């Protein structure tokens, strides 16, 4: 999924605006002029650059042109974002064993087996995220808020 139009469709205008404003504010706080920061963030978001669009509650999937032997992780869920990287949980490892074993036998190299710990997450730099994955789903905070109940037609909605 790419571009501002796709992001707007995915999460809505207000949530995307809030996200872009936060990225602009980060650049302004780091010393970038406001107009320059606005242009840089919107251009980067439109180009689907991970540093501009990565956020908590996102699911990223391995790009179709990435070799599964080089990147055994199919999906990542973003747990946290900071200025230089995201913290992700691996949610779909290509496994050599069946699903009943809890993923202990994933095909991650042995030296990276500790990265299969979903309770802590793994730090992923934006460059690596962008190089191997693409944004697939985004659940902004606004989607978790309760909605107001609308009274049925013909009722007052009070004490009925």
N, CA, C and O atoms as a DFTB+ gen file, in Angstrom:
640 C
 N C O
     1  1       0.857      -1.165       0.000
     2  2       0.000       0.000       0.000
     3  2       0.903       1.228       0.000
     4  3       1.813       1.336       0.822
     5  1       0.656       2.131      -0.900
     6  2       1.536       3.285      -1.011
     7  2       0.745       4.568      -1.206
     8  3      -0.410       4.552      -1.631
     9  1       1.385       5.664      -0.889
    10  2       0.841       6.975      -1.180
    11  2      -0.119       7.508      -0.143
    12  3      -0.733       6.760       0.618
    13  1      -0.230       8.826      -0.136
    14  2      -1.115       9.497       0.813
    15  2      -2.578       9.125       0.599
    16  3      -3.330       8.997       1.565
    17  1      -2.988       8.953      -0.643
    18  2      -4.382       8.579      -0.908
    19  2      -4.695       7.218      -0.292
    20  3      -5.758       7.038       0.301
    21  1      -3.784       6.265      -0.426
    22  2      -3.989       4.945       0.164
    23  2      -3.994       5.006       1.682
    24  3      -4.785       4.326       2.335
    25  1      -3.110       5.823       2.244
    26  2      -3.074       5.969       3.701
    27  2      -4.350       6.618       4.212
    28  3      -4.865       6.231       5.261
    29  1      -4.858       7.586       3.492
    30  2      -6.114       8.230       3.875
    31  2      -7.238       7.208       3.855
    32  3      -8.056       7.173       4.774
    33  1      -7.289       6.382       2.830
    34  2      -8.295       5.331       2.741
    35  2      -8.149       4.333       3.889
    36  3      -9.143       3.855       4.437
    37  1      -6.903       4.025       4.247
    38  2      -6.626       3.015       5.266
    39  2      -7.043       3.458       6.666
    40  3      -7.647       2.679       7.403
    41  1      -6.727       4.708       7.045
    42  2      -6.983       5.126       8.435
    43  2      -7.857       6.367       8.570
    44  3      -8.291       6.693       9.675
    45  1      -8.118       7.047       7.497
    46  2      -8.954       8.231       7.576
    47  2      -8.142       9.510       7.617
    48  3      -6.964       9.513       7.975
    49  1      -8.796      10.589       7.244
    50  2      -8.133      11.880       7.123
    51  2      -7.602      12.384       8.457
    52  3      -6.459      12.832       8.534
    53  1      -8.413      12.317       9.506
    54  2      -8.000      12.873      10.797
    55  2      -6.822      12.114      11.392
    56  3      -5.868      12.730      11.866
    57  1      -6.875      10.800      11.373
    58  2      -5.777      10.004      11.932
    59  2      -4.488      10.226      11.152
    60  3      -3.414      10.322      11.747
    61  1      -4.582      10.307       9.826
    62  2      -3.388      10.552       9.014
    63  2      -2.848      11.944       9.274
    64  3      -1.635      12.130       9.374
    65  1      -3.727      12.921       9.385
    66  2      -3.302      14.285       9.687
    67  2      -2.580      14.348      11.024
    68  3      -1.545      15.006      11.139
    69  1      -3.112      13.674      12.031
    70  2      -2.471      13.648      13.349
    71  2      -1.086      13.018      13.264
    72  3      -0.137      13.501      13.880
    73  1      -0.977      11.939      12.498
    74  2       0.305      11.251      12.353
    75  2       1.331      12.137      11.646
    76  3       2.475      12.243      12.087
    77  1       0.921      12.761      10.565
    78  2       1.836      13.625       9.810
    79  2       2.250      14.832      10.649
    80  3       3.412      15.239      10.622
    81  1       1.310      15.400      11.388
    82  2       1.629      16.532      12.259
    83  2       2.673      16.131      13.302
    84  3       3.580      16.910      13.597
    85  1       2.557      14.939      13.855
    86  2       3.545      14.466      14.834
    87  2       4.931      14.342      14.201
    88  3       5.924      14.723      14.820
    89  1       5.013      13.810      12.967
    90  2       6.312      13.703      12.290
    91  2       6.869      15.094      11.994
    92  3       8.067      15.319      12.166
    93  1       6.032      16.028      11.555
    94  2       6.478      17.401      11.283
    95  2       7.014      18.018      12.568
    96  3       8.079      18.637      12.561
    97  1       6.296      17.856      13.659
    98  2       6.740      18.419      14.939
    99  2       8.079      17.850      15.383
   100  3       8.899      18.571      15.952
   101  1       8.313      16.552      15.126
   102  2       9.618      15.959      15.454
   103  2      10.738      16.665      14.687
   104  3      11.786      16.975      15.253
   105  1      10.511      16.916      13.400
   106  2      11.536      17.589      12.597
   107  2      11.724      19.037      13.037
   108  3      12.855      19.520      13.098
   109  1      10.639      19.730      13.340
   110  2      10.738      21.117      13.796
   111  2      11.501      21.186      15.115
   112  3      12.340      22.069      15.296
   113  1      11.223      20.271      16.034
   114  2      11.944      20.229      17.313
   115  2      13.426      19.945      17.112
   116  3      14.255      20.346      17.929
   117  1      13.763      19.249      16.020
   118  2      15.168      18.952      15.714
   119  2      15.843      20.089      14.952
   120  3      17.025      20.000      14.619
   121  1      15.076      21.182      14.669
   122  2      15.681      22.350      14.056
   123  2      15.326      22.618      12.606
   124  3      15.853      23.556      12.008
   125  1      14.448      21.819      12.029
   126  2      14.042      22.029      10.643
   127  2      12.974      23.124      10.587
   128  3      12.097      23.189      11.447
   129  1      13.056      23.970       9.581
   130  2      12.043      25.006       9.392
   131  2      10.699      24.332       9.127
   132  3      10.640      23.287       8.479
   133  1       9.615      24.938       9.632
   134  2       8.282      24.333       9.558
   135  2       7.867      23.974       8.131
   136  3       7.441      22.848       7.875
   137  1       7.988      24.915       7.210
   138  2       7.565      24.651       5.823
   139  2       8.376      23.519       5.207
   140  3       7.836      22.683       4.482
   141  1       9.659      23.497       5.494
   142  2      10.528      22.432       4.986
   143  2      10.132      21.090       5.592
   144  3      10.101      20.075       4.897
   145  1       9.831      21.091       6.889
   146  2       9.422      19.863       7.570
   147  2       8.115      19.329       6.976
   148  3       7.974      18.126       6.759
   149  1       7.165      20.227       6.716
   150  2       5.886      19.806       6.123
   151  2       6.109      19.146       4.767
   152  3       5.564      18.076       4.494
   153  1       6.897      19.776       3.933
   154  2       7.161      19.234       2.603
   155  2       7.897      17.900       2.686
   156  3       7.575      16.957       1.963
   157  1       8.880      17.831       3.566
   158  2       9.682      16.606       3.688
   159  2       8.817      15.429       4.159
   160  3       8.921      14.327       3.619
   161  1       7.976      15.658       5.152
   162  2       7.152      14.575       5.692
   163  2       6.082      14.143       4.695
   164  3       5.882      12.946       4.486
   165  1       5.396      15.094       4.082
   166  2       4.342      14.696       3.138
   167  2       4.917      13.999       1.909
   168  3       4.329      13.041       1.406
   169  1       6.065      14.474       1.424
   170  2       6.709      13.798       0.291
   171  2       7.127      12.383       0.678
   172  3       6.938      11.444      -0.094
   173  1       7.696      12.231       1.877
   174  2       8.143      10.912       2.333
   175  2       6.953       9.979       2.568
   176  3       7.015       8.799       2.224
   177  1       5.880      10.496       3.146
   178  2       4.689       9.673       3.368
   179  2       4.079       9.246       2.032
   180  3       3.631       8.108       1.888
   181  1       4.061      10.147       1.068
   182  2       3.514       9.816      -0.249
   183  2       4.361       8.756      -0.952
   184  3       3.852       7.975      -1.756
   185  1       5.664       8.739      -0.639
   186  2       6.570       7.740      -1.207
   187  2       6.647       6.478      -0.340
   188  3       7.421       5.568      -0.636
   189  1       5.843       6.423       0.731
   190  2       5.789       5.280       1.652
   191  2       7.110       4.999       2.344
   192  3       7.450       3.842       2.590
   193  1       7.854       6.044       2.657
   194  2       9.098       5.865       3.393
   195  2       8.770       5.552       4.847
   196  3       7.981       6.251       5.482
   197  1       9.382       4.498       5.362
   198  2       9.034       3.987       6.690
   199  2       9.214       5.022       7.793
   200  3       8.402       5.066       8.717
   201  1      10.251       5.857       7.731
   202  2      10.458       6.827       8.814
   203  2       9.279       7.788       8.926
   204  3       9.016       8.324      10.003
   205  1       8.574       8.007       7.830
   206  2       7.449       8.949       7.830
   207  2       6.126       8.287       8.173
   208  3       5.246       8.936       8.739
   209  1       5.962       7.008       7.843
   210  2       4.647       6.392       8.050
   211  2       4.605       5.347       9.156
   212  3       3.515       4.986       9.600
   213  1       5.742       4.850       9.617
   214  2       5.729       3.813      10.648
   215  2       5.107       4.353      11.933
   216  3       5.407       5.467      12.361
   217  1       4.230       3.544      12.544
   218  2       3.535       3.945      13.764
   219  2       3.117       2.698      14.537
   220  3       3.097       1.594      13.993
   221  1       2.789       2.886      15.791
   222  2       2.287       1.766      16.578
   223  2       0.975       1.272      15.978
   224  3       0.267       2.015      15.299
   225  1       0.669       0.012      16.240
   226  2      -0.568      -0.642      15.807
   227  2      -0.617      -0.884      14.303
   228  3      -1.699      -0.999      13.728
   229  1       0.548      -0.962      13.666
   230  2       0.591      -1.278      12.241
   231  2       1.050      -2.714      12.040
   232  3       1.784      -3.269      12.857
   233  1       0.602      -3.304      10.936
   234  2       1.102      -4.598      10.495
   235  2       1.825      -4.372       9.180
   236  3       1.270      -3.781       8.254
   237  1       3.049      -4.838       9.098
   238  2       3.860      -4.763       7.882
   239  2       4.094      -6.189       7.403
   240  3       4.364      -7.074       8.215
   241  1       3.996      -6.422       6.108
   242  2       4.211      -7.752       5.539
   243  2       5.433      -7.734       4.621
   244  3       5.775      -6.720       4.012
   245  1       6.073      -8.902       4.550
   246  2       7.263      -9.035       3.701
   247  2       6.881      -8.753       2.252
   248  3       5.878      -9.257       1.747
   249  1       7.689      -7.951       1.606
   250  2       7.439      -7.630       0.195
   251  2       7.611      -8.878      -0.654
   252  3       8.392      -9.770      -0.323
   253  1       6.865      -8.930      -1.760
   254  2       6.891     -10.116      -2.630
   255  2       8.251     -10.350      -3.280
   256  3       8.559     -11.476      -3.669
   257  1       9.075      -9.300      -3.403
   258  2      10.380      -9.445      -4.056
   259  2      11.505      -9.783      -3.078
   260  3      12.672      -9.813      -3.468
   261  1      11.167     -10.036      -1.811
   262  2      12.173     -10.371      -0.802
   263  2      12.231     -11.892      -0.651
   264  3      11.202     -12.549      -0.490
   265  1      13.430     -12.435      -0.703
   266  2      13.647     -13.875      -0.605
   267  2      13.330     -14.365       0.815
   268  3      13.923     -13.873       1.775
   269  1      12.411     -15.320       0.964
   270  2      12.082     -15.846       2.293
   271  2      13.280     -16.452       3.022
   272  3      13.309     -16.474       4.252
   273  1      14.268     -16.942       2.273
   274  2      15.463     -17.482       2.924
   275  2      16.297     -16.364       3.553
   276  3      16.984     -16.576       4.552
   277  1      16.229     -15.195       2.969
   278  2      16.951     -14.036       3.513
   279  2      16.170     -13.373       4.644
   280  3      16.766     -12.830       5.574
   281  1      14.845     -13.415       4.569
   282  2      13.976     -12.789       5.563
   283  2      12.858     -13.765       5.911
   284  3      11.813     -13.762       5.260
   285  1      13.066     -14.608       6.940
   286  2      12.068     -15.633       7.267
   287  2      10.793     -15.078       7.899
   288  3       9.802     -15.801       8.011
   289  1      10.796     -13.842       8.305
   290  2       9.628     -13.246       8.932
   291  2       8.678     -12.747       7.851
   292  3       9.076     -11.980       6.974
   293  1       7.423     -13.182       7.914
   294  2       6.429     -12.744       6.929
   295  2       5.712     -11.475       7.349
   296  3       5.393     -10.637       6.505
   297  1       5.449     -11.318       8.665
   298  2       4.677     -10.177       9.146
   299  2       5.266      -9.626      10.434
   300  3       5.781     -10.364      11.274
   301  1       5.176      -8.312      10.565
   302  2       5.620      -7.624      11.777
   303  2       4.475      -6.778      12.300
   304  3       3.705      -6.214      11.522
   305  1       4.365      -6.691      13.607
   306  2       3.382      -5.804      14.229
   307  2       4.154      -4.775      15.029
   308  3       4.978      -5.132      15.871
   309  1       3.897      -3.495      14.774
   310  2       4.654      -2.429      15.433
   311  2       4.078      -2.192      16.829
   312  3       2.919      -1.811      16.987
   313  1       4.921      -2.427      17.831
   314  2       4.540      -2.234      19.231
   315  2       4.822      -0.814      19.704
   316  3       4.102      -0.272      20.543
   317  1       5.878      -0.217      19.155
   318  2       6.321       1.094      19.621
   319  2       7.120       1.768      18.515
   320  3       7.736       1.100      17.685
   321  1       7.104       3.091      18.512
   322  2       7.883       3.861      17.550
   323  2       8.671       4.903      18.313
   324  3       8.167       5.490      19.270
   325  1       9.917       5.138      17.892
   326  2      10.663       6.286      18.399
   327  2      11.345       6.963      17.220
   328  3      11.048       6.644      16.069
   329  1      12.232       7.870      17.482
   330  2      12.802       8.702      16.410
   331  2      13.670       7.925      15.430
   332  3      13.808       8.350      14.283
   333  1      14.257       6.811      15.831
   334  2      15.205       6.116      14.963
   335  2      14.770       4.723      14.515
   336  3      15.329       4.174      13.565
   337  1      13.782       4.154      15.190
   338  2      13.393       2.784      14.861
   339  2      11.998       2.471      15.397
   340  3      11.378       3.280      16.088
   341  1      11.532       1.294      15.061
   342  2      10.299       0.764      15.636
   343  2      10.656      -0.488      16.432
   344  3      11.675      -1.130      16.179
   345  1       9.814      -0.819      17.381
   346  2       9.929      -2.078      18.104
   347  2       8.775      -2.939      17.603
   348  3       7.612      -2.542      17.673
   349  1       9.112      -4.122      17.097
   350  2       8.115      -4.970      16.453
   351  2       8.054      -6.341      17.097
   352  3       9.003      -6.792      17.740
   353  1       6.920      -6.991      16.911
   354  2       6.766      -8.404      17.257
   355  2       6.686      -9.169      15.954
   356  3       5.988      -8.756      15.027
   357  1       7.392     -10.279      15.877
   358  2       7.288     -11.150      14.714
   359  2       5.970     -11.896      14.856
   360  3       5.741     -12.548      15.875
   361  1       5.111     -11.816      13.867
   362  2       3.812     -12.465      14.022
   363  2       3.560     -13.586      13.033
   364  3       2.512     -14.228      13.109
   365  1       4.450     -13.846      12.130
   366  2       4.236     -14.902      11.141
   367  2       5.566     -15.425      10.633
   368  3       5.974     -15.106       9.516
   369  1       6.233     -16.209      11.427
   370  2       7.496     -16.769      10.967
   371  2       7.236     -17.929      10.028
   372  3       6.314     -18.715      10.248
   373  1       8.043     -18.042       8.978
   374  2       8.007     -19.248       8.169
   375  2       8.620     -20.334       9.045
   376  3       9.791     -20.250       9.417
   377  1       7.842     -21.335       9.369
   378  2       8.291     -22.314      10.348
   379  2       8.633     -23.655       9.719
   380  3       7.981     -24.117       8.783
   381  1       9.697     -24.273      10.279
   382  2      10.055     -25.614       9.853
   383  2       9.217     -26.636      10.610
   384  3       9.045     -27.763      10.146
   385  1       8.695     -26.251      11.771
   386  2       7.881     -27.151      12.591
   387  2       6.410     -26.760      12.460
   388  3       6.076     -25.745      11.849
   389  1       5.543     -27.579      13.041
   390  2       4.125     -27.256      12.945
   391  2       3.734     -26.167      13.942
   392  3       4.520     -25.802      14.816
   393  1       2.516     -25.655      13.803
   394  2       2.060     -24.556      14.638
   395  2       1.787     -24.961      16.075
   396  3       1.655     -24.092      16.937
   397  1       1.700     -26.246      16.357
   398  2       1.384     -26.704      17.701
   399  2       2.539     -26.539      18.675
   400  3       2.343     -26.654      19.885
   401  1       3.731     -26.273      18.178
   402  2       4.889     -26.203      19.085
   403  2       5.175     -24.787      19.577
   404  3       6.194     -24.573      20.235
   405  1       4.328     -23.827      19.287
   406  2       4.535     -22.460      19.765
   407  2       5.608     -21.706      19.009
   408  3       6.021     -20.632      19.446
   409  1       6.067     -22.229      17.898
   410  2       7.048     -21.511      17.099
   411  2       8.479     -21.656      17.573
   412  3       9.345     -20.901      17.129
   413  1       8.760     -22.597      18.460
   414  2      10.123     -22.750      18.973
   415  2      11.106     -23.176      17.889
   416  3      12.314     -22.993      18.036
   417  1      10.597     -23.736      16.814
   418  2      11.465     -24.226      15.755
   419  2      11.329     -23.397      14.490
   420  3      11.325     -23.937      13.384
   421  1      11.218     -22.098      14.650
   422  2      11.133     -21.239      13.475
   423  2      12.452     -21.323      12.725
   424  3      13.454     -21.787      13.269
   425  1      12.450     -20.881      11.493
   426  2      13.682     -20.983      10.728
   427  2      14.549     -19.732      10.838
   428  3      15.330     -19.434       9.935
   429  1      14.412     -18.998      11.947
   430  2      15.373     -17.934      12.220
   431  2      16.725     -18.582      12.488
   432  3      16.779     -19.680      13.043
   433  1      17.809     -17.931      12.108
   434  2      19.120     -18.480      12.460
   435  2      19.241     -18.608      13.983
   436  3      18.673     -17.793      14.710
   437  1      19.966     -19.611      14.473
   438  2      20.061     -19.824      15.921
   439  2      20.498     -18.586      16.712
   440  3      20.041     -18.373      17.835
   441  1      21.378     -17.777      16.129
   442  2      21.841     -16.583      16.858
   443  2      20.760     -15.511      16.980
   444  3      20.931     -14.538      17.713
   445  1      19.650     -15.685      16.266
   446  2      18.552     -14.719      16.349
   447  2      17.299     -15.338      16.961
   448  3      16.225     -14.738      16.913
   449  1      17.427     -16.520      17.529
   450  2      16.260     -17.209      18.088
   451  2      15.602     -16.396      19.192
   452  3      14.386     -16.475      19.367
   453  1      16.373     -15.618      19.941
   454  2      15.796     -14.808      21.018
   455  2      14.875     -13.723      20.471
   456  3      14.076     -13.164      21.222
   457  1      14.968     -13.420      19.195
   458  2      14.104     -12.401      18.595
   459  2      12.702     -12.926      18.320
   460  3      11.847     -12.182      17.839
   461  1      12.458     -14.179      18.615
   462  2      11.133     -14.763      18.465
   463  2      10.338     -14.606      19.765
   464  3       9.362     -15.323      19.985
   465  1      10.753     -13.667      20.628
   466  2      10.085     -13.405      21.899
   467  2       9.054     -12.310      21.686
   468  3       9.411     -11.137      21.580
   469  1       7.782     -12.676      21.623
   470  2       6.716     -11.719      21.349
   471  2       6.427     -10.810      22.532
   472  3       5.749      -9.797      22.365
   473  1       6.916     -11.137      23.719
   474  2       6.619     -10.310      24.880
   475  2       7.469      -9.048      24.924
   476  3       7.062      -8.063      25.540
   477  1       8.632      -9.048      24.293
   478  2       9.518      -7.900      24.361
   479  2       9.598      -7.124      23.056
   480  3       9.729      -5.900      23.080
   481  1       9.527      -7.778      21.964
   482  2       9.690      -7.125      20.677
   483  2      11.154      -6.988      20.307
   484  3      12.048      -7.250      21.112
   485  1      11.378      -6.574      19.076
   486  2      12.717      -6.448      18.517
   487  2      12.835      -5.066      17.894
   488  3      11.907      -4.606      17.230
   489  1      13.958      -4.405      18.100
   490  2      14.182      -3.107      17.479
   491  2      14.482      -3.289      15.999
   492  3      15.337      -4.092      15.628
   493  1      13.782      -2.545      15.160
   494  2      13.970      -2.576      13.710
   495  2      14.228      -1.156      13.241
   496  3      13.374      -0.290      13.429
   497  1      15.372      -0.888      12.640
   498  2      15.585       0.451      12.078
   499  2      14.638       0.683      10.905
   500  3      14.249      -0.258      10.214
   501  1      14.275       1.937      10.689
   502  2      13.358       2.268       9.599
   503  2      13.864       1.761       8.253
   504  3      13.072       1.308       7.427
   505  1      15.173       1.831       8.025
   506  2      15.737       1.416       6.736
   507  2      15.476      -0.063       6.469
   508  3      15.120      -0.437       5.352
   509  1      15.649      -0.901       7.479
   510  2      15.417      -2.337       7.317
   511  2      13.930      -2.616       7.108
   512  3      13.555      -3.458       6.292
   513  1      13.100      -1.909       7.845
   514  2      11.660      -2.080       7.687
   515  2      11.244      -1.769       6.255
   516  3      10.515      -2.538       5.628
   517  1      11.711      -0.643       5.752
   518  2      11.353      -0.216       4.398
   519  2      11.939      -1.125       3.322
   520  3      11.318      -1.342       2.281
   521  1      13.131      -1.654       3.574
   522  2      13.815      -2.471       2.577
   523  2      13.125      -3.824       2.363
   524  3      13.131      -4.352       1.251
   525  1      12.532      -4.384       3.422
   526  2      11.996      -5.738       3.334
   527  2      10.487      -5.854       3.474
   528  3       9.919      -6.898       3.151
   529  1       9.823      -4.798       3.951
   530  2       8.401      -4.900       4.276
   531  2       7.605      -3.750       3.680
   532  3       8.149      -2.713       3.302
   533  1       6.291      -3.972       3.609
   534  2       5.387      -2.907       3.185
   535  2       4.195      -2.882       4.133
   536  3       3.797      -3.909       4.683
   537  1       3.636      -1.691       4.312
   538  2       2.515      -1.508       5.217
   539  2       1.290      -2.240       4.694
   540  3       0.918      -2.098       3.529
   541  1       0.660      -3.033       5.573
   542  2      -0.526      -3.790       5.172
   543  2      -1.772      -3.363       5.937
   544  3      -2.867      -3.358       5.374
   545  1      -1.623      -3.006       7.211
   546  2      -2.783      -2.629       8.019
   547  2      -2.349      -1.651       9.097
   548  3      -1.211      -1.677       9.566
   549  1      -3.288      -0.782       9.482
   550  2      -3.005       0.248      10.486
   551  2      -4.259       0.480      11.284
   552  3      -5.300       0.841      10.734
   553  1      -4.164       0.276      12.561
   554  2      -5.296       0.463      13.457
   555  2      -5.020       1.680      14.337
   556  3      -4.474       1.532      15.430
   557  1      -5.384       2.873      13.883
   558  2      -5.103       4.055      14.703
   559  2      -5.943       4.052      15.973
   560  3      -6.989       3.406      16.036
   561  1      -5.482       4.769      16.969
   562  2      -6.140       4.827      18.267
   563  2      -7.617       5.202      18.140
   564  3      -8.453       4.685      18.882
   565  1      -7.941       6.096      17.208
   566  2      -9.314       6.563      17.068
   567  2     -10.282       5.412      16.813
   568  3     -11.447       5.489      17.205
   569  1      -9.820       4.352      16.167
   570  2     -10.706       3.229      15.858
   571  2     -11.056       2.425      17.098
   572  3     -11.958       1.588      17.053
   573  1     -10.362       2.660      18.204
   574  2     -10.620       1.928      19.437
   575  2     -11.609       2.650      20.337
   576  3     -12.093       2.068      21.308
   577  1     -11.917       3.899      20.038
   578  2     -12.819       4.667      20.874
   579  2     -14.251       4.155      20.718
   580  3     -14.650       3.743      19.628
   581  1     -15.030       4.180      21.814
   582  2     -16.422       3.722      21.691
   583  2     -17.226       4.691      20.832
   584  3     -16.967       5.894      20.810
   585  1     -18.186       4.145      20.141
   586  2     -19.044       4.994      19.326
   587  2     -20.301       5.316      20.110
   588  3     -20.689       4.557      20.998
   589  1     -20.939       6.426      19.796
   590  2     -22.181       6.813      20.467
   591  2     -23.319       5.974      19.925
   592  3     -23.418       5.748      18.719
   593  1     -24.158       5.523      20.801
   594  2     -25.330       4.753      20.378
   595  2     -26.360       5.717      19.803
   596  3     -26.591       6.795      20.351
   597  1     -26.956       5.330      18.728
   598  2     -27.983       6.147      18.089
   599  2     -29.338       5.535      18.422
   600  3     -29.556       4.350      18.170
   601  1     -30.262       6.331      18.991
   602  2     -31.596       5.780      19.330
   603  2     -32.313       5.264      18.084
   604  3     -32.134       5.796      16.988
   605  1     -33.104       4.253      18.259
   606  2     -33.885       3.689      17.155
   607  2     -34.888       4.718      16.668
   608  3     -35.294       5.601      17.424
   609  1     -35.285       4.608      15.425
   610  2     -36.261       5.532      14.854
   611  2     -37.550       5.494      15.672
   612  3     -38.046       4.415      15.998
   613  1     -38.092       6.663      16.004
   614  2     -39.349       6.754      16.734
   615  2     -39.182       6.725      18.235
   616  3     -40.164       6.923      18.949
   617  1     -37.970       6.485      18.760
   618  2     -37.781       6.478      20.202
   619  2     -37.090       7.757      20.630
   620  3     -36.483       8.454      19.817
   621  1     -37.187       8.055      21.910
   622  2     -36.514       9.253      22.438
   623  2     -35.099       8.929      22.862
   624  3     -34.263       9.825      22.974
   625  1     -34.820       7.658      23.100
   626  2     -33.498       7.263      23.544
   627  2     -33.289       7.492      25.033
   628  3     -32.201       7.244      25.553
   629  1     -34.325       7.963      25.725
   630  2     -34.209       8.248      27.163
   631  2     -35.074       7.268      27.940
   632  3     -36.296       7.262      27.793
   633  1     -34.447       6.448      28.760
   634  2     -35.129       5.545      29.677
   635  2     -36.120       4.583      29.050
   636  3     -37.052       4.157      29.732
   637  1     -35.969       4.235      27.834
   638  2     -36.936       3.310      27.204
   639  2     -36.458       1.895      27.335
   640  3     -37.127       0.972      26.871
